[in-house]
Amino acid sequence: MTIDVCAIEDLPDGEVAVVEVPGFGRIAVFNTEGGLYGIEDRCSHQEAWLSDGFLDGCAVECPLHASLFDLKTGEPSGPPAQLAIRTFAIGTIDGRVVVLEEAS
């Protein structure tokens, strides 16, 4: 699976891009702390887009109830979310940011 997200210059440090994947849903791709990280763009606690959340280092805070998710592992740091979200391997090909595969 390789899914095109955007041009690398369109995703500066501290920003997020979202791609809709048919049959799956939304994947949020973050550029932070010198790396690209992809996560399922839905809080595991309630329906909220994590791409609308607040980036804090290598984690994103859900905008609805403040659960913090690790962008590397998808694990929440505490309540109210208790379930991890899926993560995705992200890379670049020919100057484009791409989702390479599901990581977990």
C-alpha positions in Angstrom: 0.0 0.0 0.0 1.4 3.4 -1.0 -1.0 6.4 -0.6 0.0 9.8 -1.8 -0.5 12.5 0.9 1.1 15.8 -0.3 4.3 17.4 -1.5 6.9 17.5 1.3 7.0 21.3 1.1 3.3 21.4 1.8 3.8 19.8 5.2 6.2 22.0 7.3 7.3 21.1 10.8 4.5 21.3 13.3 1.8 20.8 10.7 -0.7 18.0 9.8 -2.1 16.7 6.5 -5.1 14.4 6.2 -5.8 11.8 3.5 -9.0 9.9 3.0 -8.4 6.3 2.3 -11.4 4.5 0.6 -12.6 1.6 2.7 -10.6 2.7 5.7 -11.2 6.3 6.6 -8.9 9.2 7.4 -5.2 9.1 8.2 -3.5 12.1 9.8 0.1 12.7 8.9 2.1 14.9 11.3 5.5 16.4 10.7 7.1 16.9 14.2 10.4 16.4 16.0 12.1 15.8 12.7 9.9 12.9 11.7 6.8 12.1 9.8 4.1 10.1 11.7 0.8 8.7 10.6 -2.1 7.8 12.8 -5.8 6.8 12.4 -7.5 10.2 12.5 -10.2 9.3 15.0 -10.0 9.3 18.7 -10.6 5.8 20.2 -12.8 7.3 23.0 -15.3 9.3 20.9 -15.8 10.7 17.4 -13.2 13.5 17.2 -10.7 14.2 14.5 -7.2 14.0 16.1 -5.9 16.2 13.2 -8.0 19.0 14.9 -6.1 18.3 18.1 -3.1 20.0 19.7 0.4 18.8 18.8 2.7 18.3 21.8 6.1 17.1 20.8 5.5 13.6 19.4 2.0 13.3 20.7 -1.4 14.8 19.8 -4.1 15.8 22.3 -7.7 15.0 21.3 -9.7 18.2 21.0 -12.7 16.7 22.6 -11.7 15.3 26.0 -7.9 15.9 26.1 -6.6 12.3 25.8 -3.0 12.4 24.6 -1.9 9.9 21.9 1.7 8.9 21.2 2.3 9.4 17.4 4.9 6.6 17.3 2.8 3.9 19.0 -0.8 5.1 19.0 -1.1 4.5 22.7 -3.1 6.9 24.8 -1.4 8.3 27.9 -4.5 8.1 30.1 -8.2 8.5 30.3 -10.7 9.0 29.0 -9.3 7.1 26.0 -8.2 3.6 26.8 -7.7 2.0 23.4 -4.7 2.6 21.1 -5.3 3.9 17.6 -3.6 2.5 14.5 -0.3 3.9 13.3 1.1 4.0 9.8 4.7 4.0 8.3 5.2 7.3 6.5 8.0 8.1 4.0 8.8 10.2 1.0 9.1 9.3 -2.6 10.2 11.8 -5.3 9.4 14.7 -3.0 6.0 13.4 -2.0 4.8 12.4 1.5 3.3 8.9 1.3 1.7 6.4 3.6 3.7 3.2 3.1 1.9 0.7 5.2 0.0 0.1 8.4 2.5 -0.1 11.3 0.1 -1.4 14.0 
